[in-house]
């Protein structure tokens, strides 16, 4: 992930996140579908891929009484986050190697397109699941038919937010099929007791270089509970095997 860390440390990328994703109006539609109902007083939240920590301010505007921790692979991002939000905790780490014990947080967020920009997305999902004691909220890019695109040479996004693209800084743009997503979710241990999904088709960003013009932007809320599996699926692609 060294190349990815360098890409996310680009000054134009840091500058972009310094002015975005810090207010409730910046939430994606599927994030707005879940977050207000998940945020409770005293909640311990981990934000995976926190950038400069804008979600710290955003979440506290929705629920002032919560404890926020952010992690990011970019040291430049974390340095800026610590400057902006000195009372919150920020750590530099790879998302597939989170430096926390099992069940450390009530809610783990990996949204805003973070998971689709990591080739090791299965490992990241497992780590998010390991460190939550209750819920994981994450988003994925899904299509009806494969093959899965998990190769940065075939599908990537140019990291050019607040300036011209330098011709080098890119991140993967992972697009998977529903069976692939289902296998990854059902491989989690313990198996999620509740699987909620909300999503919609959307044209990919003009900065994405991928064979797909439109993909399903799906957000998943996975819950731990010993009661058994329940499915609440509001996504225009069926969960395999669901009736």
C-alpha positions as CSV (number, residue, x, y, z in Angstrom):
1,X,0.0,0.0,0.0
2,X,3.0,2.3,-0.1
3,X,2.1,3.7,-3.6
4,X,-1.5,4.3,-2.4
5,X,-0.2,6.2,0.7
6,X,1.9,8.4,-1.5
7,X,-1.0,9.1,-3.8
8,X,-3.3,10.1,-1.0
9,X,-0.6,12.4,0.4
10,X,-0.6,14.6,-2.8
11,X,-1.1,18.2,-1.8
12,X,-4.1,18.7,-4.1
13,X,-5.8,15.7,-2.5
14,X,-5.3,17.0,1.1
15,X,-6.5,20.4,0.0
16,X,-9.7,18.9,-1.4
17,X,-10.6,17.1,1.8
18,X,-9.8,20.2,3.8
19,X,-13.0,21.8,2.3
20,X,-15.2,18.7,1.7
21,X,-17.0,16.0,3.7
22,X,-17.3,18.0,7.0
23,X,-21.0,18.9,7.2
24,X,-24.2,16.9,7.1
25,X,-25.0,18.3,3.6
26,X,-21.8,16.6,2.3
27,X,-23.2,13.1,3.1
28,X,-23.9,10.8,0.2
29,X,-27.5,9.8,-0.2
30,X,-27.0,6.3,1.1
31,X,-25.0,7.5,4.1
32,X,-27.9,9.8,5.0
33,X,-30.2,6.8,4.8
34,X,-28.4,5.1,7.7
35,X,-26.4,7.5,9.8
36,X,-29.0,9.5,11.7
37,X,-30.6,6.4,13.1
38,X,-27.2,4.9,14.1
39,X,-25.8,7.7,16.1
40,X,-26.6,7.5,19.8
41,X,-25.2,9.4,22.8
42,X,-21.9,8.0,24.1
43,X,-21.2,6.1,20.8
44,X,-17.6,5.1,20.1
45,X,-17.0,5.6,16.4
46,X,-14.0,4.6,14.2
47,X,-13.7,6.3,10.8
48,X,-11.5,4.2,8.4
49,X,-10.1,6.4,5.7
50,X,-10.7,9.6,7.7
51,X,-8.7,11.9,5.4
52,X,-8.3,15.2,7.3
53,X,-11.0,14.3,9.8
54,X,-14.0,16.1,8.4
55,X,-16.4,13.4,9.6
56,X,-15.4,14.3,13.2
57,X,-17.2,17.6,12.8
58,X,-20.0,16.1,10.7
59,X,-20.8,13.4,13.1
60,X,-20.7,15.6,16.1
61,X,-23.1,18.0,14.5
62,X,-25.5,15.1,14.2
63,X,-24.7,13.7,17.7
64,X,-22.5,15.9,19.9
65,X,-22.1,13.1,22.5
66,X,-19.8,10.6,20.8
67,X,-16.2,9.6,20.8
68,X,-14.5,9.7,17.5
69,X,-11.3,8.0,16.3
70,X,-10.0,8.3,12.7
71,X,-7.4,6.3,10.8
72,X,-5.8,6.9,7.4
73,X,-3.0,5.5,5.3
74,X,-1.7,9.1,4.6
75,X,0.5,10.7,7.2
76,X,-0.1,14.1,5.6
77,X,-3.9,13.6,6.0
78,X,-3.5,12.5,9.7
79,X,-1.2,15.4,10.5
80,X,-3.8,17.9,9.1
81,X,-6.6,16.0,11.0
82,X,-4.7,16.3,14.3
83,X,-4.2,20.0,13.7
84,X,-7.9,20.6,13.0
85,X,-9.3,18.3,15.7
86,X,-6.8,18.1,18.5
87,X,-9.2,16.6,21.0
88,X,-9.9,13.5,18.9
89,X,-7.6,10.5,18.2
90,X,-6.1,10.0,14.7
91,X,-3.7,7.2,13.7
92,X,-1.7,6.5,10.6
93,X,-2.2,2.9,9.5
94,X,-3.3,0.6,6.6
95,X,-7.0,-0.2,6.7
96,X,-6.3,-3.9,6.6
97,X,-4.1,-3.7,9.8
98,X,-6.1,-1.7,12.3
99,X,-4.1,-1.2,15.5
100,X,-7.1,-1.9,17.9
101,X,-8.2,-4.8,19.9
102,X,-11.3,-6.8,19.0
103,X,-14.7,-5.1,19.7
104,X,-13.2,-1.7,20.4
105,X,-15.9,0.4,18.8
106,X,-19.7,0.6,18.6
107,X,-19.7,1.7,15.0
108,X,-17.0,1.4,12.3
109,X,-17.4,3.6,9.2
110,X,-15.7,2.8,5.9
111,X,-17.7,5.0,3.6
112,X,-17.2,7.8,1.0
113,X,-15.8,5.4,-1.5
114,X,-13.0,4.2,0.7
115,X,-13.5,0.4,0.3
116,X,-13.7,0.5,-3.5
117,X,-10.3,2.2,-3.6
118,X,-8.5,-0.6,-1.8
119,X,-7.6,-3.8,-3.6
120,X,-7.5,-5.6,-0.3
121,X,-11.1,-4.7,0.4
122,X,-12.0,-8.1,1.8
123,X,-9.2,-7.8,4.4
124,X,-10.3,-4.3,5.3
125,X,-13.9,-5.5,5.7
126,X,-12.7,-8.3,8.0
127,X,-10.7,-5.8,10.1
128,X,-13.6,-3.4,10.4
129,X,-15.8,-6.3,11.5
130,X,-13.2,-7.5,14.0
131,X,-12.9,-4.1,15.8
132,X,-16.6,-3.4,16.0
133,X,-18.7,-4.7,18.9
134,X,-21.9,-3.8,17.1
135,X,-22.1,-2.3,13.5
136,X,-20.1,-1.7,10.4
137,X,-21.2,0.8,7.7
138,X,-19.4,0.5,4.4
139,X,-20.0,1.2,0.7
140,X,-19.2,-0.8,-2.4
141,X,-19.5,-0.5,-6.2
142,X,-21.5,-3.4,-7.6
143,X,-22.7,-4.5,-11.1
144,X,-25.1,-7.2,-12.2
145,X,-22.6,-9.2,-14.3
146,X,-18.8,-9.7,-14.0
147,X,-16.0,-10.2,-14.2
148,X,-15.0,-8.5,-11.0
149,X,-12.6,-5.6,-11.5
150,X,-9.9,-5.8,-8.9
151,X,-7.0,-4.8,-11.0
152,X,-5.7,-1.2,-10.9
153,X,-4.5,-1.6,-14.5
154,X,-8.0,-2.2,-15.7
155,X,-10.1,0.0,-13.4
156,X,-8.8,3.1,-11.5
157,X,-9.6,6.6,-10.4
158,X,-7.3,9.6,-11.0
159,X,-6.6,11.5,-7.8
160,X,-7.0,15.0,-9.0
161,X,-9.4,17.0,-6.8
162,X,-8.1,20.5,-6.3
163,X,-5.8,20.9,-9.3
164,X,-4.5,19.2,-12.4
165,X,-3.9,15.5,-12.3
166,X,-0.1,14.9,-12.2
167,X,-0.4,11.8,-14.4
168,X,0.7,9.4,-11.7
169,X,-1.6,9.6,-8.6
170,X,-4.2,6.9,-8.9
171,X,-6.2,4.6,-6.7
172,X,-8.0,1.4,-7.6
173,X,-11.6,1.5,-8.6
174,X,-12.9,-1.9,-7.5
175,X,-16.2,-3.0,-9.0
176,X,-17.6,-6.4,-8.0
177,X,-20.7,-8.5,-8.6
178,X,-23.3,-9.4,-6.1
179,X,-22.2,-13.0,-5.6
180,X,-18.7,-11.7,-4.8
181,X,-20.0,-9.3,-2.3
182,X,-22.3,-11.9,-0.7
183,X,-19.4,-14.4,-0.3
184,X,-17.3,-11.7,1.4
185,X,-20.0,-10.7,3.8
186,X,-21.1,-14.3,4.7
187,X,-17.4,-15.2,5.3
188,X,-17.3,-12.8,8.2
189,X,-17.1,-14.4,11.7
190,X,-19.4,-14.2,13.4
191,X,-21.8,-14.1,10.4
192,X,-23.7,-10.8,10.4
193,X,-27.0,-11.1,12.3
194,X,-28.5,-8.3,10.2
195,X,-27.6,-7.2,6.7
196,X,-29.1,-3.9,5.6
197,X,-28.5,-2.4,2.2
198,X,-29.4,0.8,0.4
199,X,-28.2,1.7,-3.1
200,X,-28.8,3.2,-6.5
201,X,-27.3,3.2,-9.9
202,X,-25.1,6.2,-10.7
203,X,-22.8,7.3,-13.5
204,X,-19.1,6.8,-12.4
205,X,-17.0,9.8,-11.8
206,X,-15.3,11.5,-14.8
207,X,-12.0,10.8,-13.1
208,X,-12.7,7.0,-13.1
209,X,-11.1,4.9,-15.9
210,X,-13.2,1.8,-16.0
211,X,-15.2,-0.3,-18.5
212,X,-18.4,0.6,-16.7
213,X,-20.4,3.8,-17.3
214,X,-22.9,3.2,-14.5
215,X,-22.5,1.2,-11.3
216,X,-24.7,0.5,-8.3
217,X,-23.5,2.6,-5.4
218,X,-24.5,0.4,-2.5
219,X,-24.0,1.1,1.2
220,X,-24.2,-1.9,3.7
221,X,-25.0,-1.8,7.4
222,X,-23.8,-5.0,9.0
223,X,-24.8,-5.8,12.6
224,X,-23.5,-8.3,15.2
225,X,-26.2,-10.1,17.2
226,X,-26.6,-13.8,18.2
227,X,-30.2,-13.9,17.1
228,X,-29.5,-15.1,13.5
229,X,-29.4,-13.6,10.0
230,X,-32.0,-11.0,8.9
231,X,-32.0,-9.2,5.6
232,X,-33.3,-5.7,4.8
233,X,-32.2,-5.0,1.2
234,X,-33.1,-1.8,-0.6
235,X,-30.7,-2.1,-3.6
236,X,-31.6,-2.4,-7.3
237,X,-29.5,-5.7,-7.5
238,X,-30.9,-8.7,-5.6
239,X,-29.1,-10.3,-2.7
240,X,-28.3,-13.8,-4.1
241,X,-30.8,-16.4,-2.9
242,X,-33.2,-13.8,-1.3
243,X,-36.9,-14.0,-2.0
